[in-house]
Amino acid sequence: ARDFDRQVAELQVRAAVLNGYTALAIPVTEPVG
């Protein structure tokens, strides 16, 4: 159970990091006019 919990926590951390990088990479477009 401990190993599985560690794997889940690690995946959550990786997902959070990837989401953070993708959020930074996505340009914020605002309509002009």
CYANA upper distance limits for C-alpha pairs under 8 A (distance plus 0.5 A):
  1 ALA  CA      5 ASP  CA      6.64
  2 ARG  CA      6 ARG  CA      6.68
  3 ASP  CA      7 GLN  CA      6.74
  4 PHE  CA      8 VAL  CA      6.72
  5 ASP  CA      9 ALA  CA      6.61
  6 ARG  CA     10 GLU  CA      6.54
  7 GLN  CA     11 LEU  CA      6.64
  8 VAL  CA     12 GLN  CA      6.69
  9 ALA  CA     13 VAL  CA      6.75
 10 GLU  CA     14 ARG  CA      6.68
 11 LEU  CA     15 ALA  CA      6.53
 12 GLN  CA     16 ALA  CA      6.60
 13 VAL  CA     17 VAL  CA      6.71
 14 ARG  CA     18 LEU  CA      6.60
 15 ALA  CA     19 ASN  CA      6.46
 16 ALA  CA     20 GLY  CA      6.58
 17 VAL  CA     21 TYR  CA      6.77
 18 LEU  CA     22 THR  CA      6.58
 19 ASN  CA     23 ALA  CA      6.43
 20 GLY  CA     24 LEU  CA      6.77
 21 TYR  CA     25 ALA  CA      6.63
 22 THR  CA     26 ILE  CA      6.60
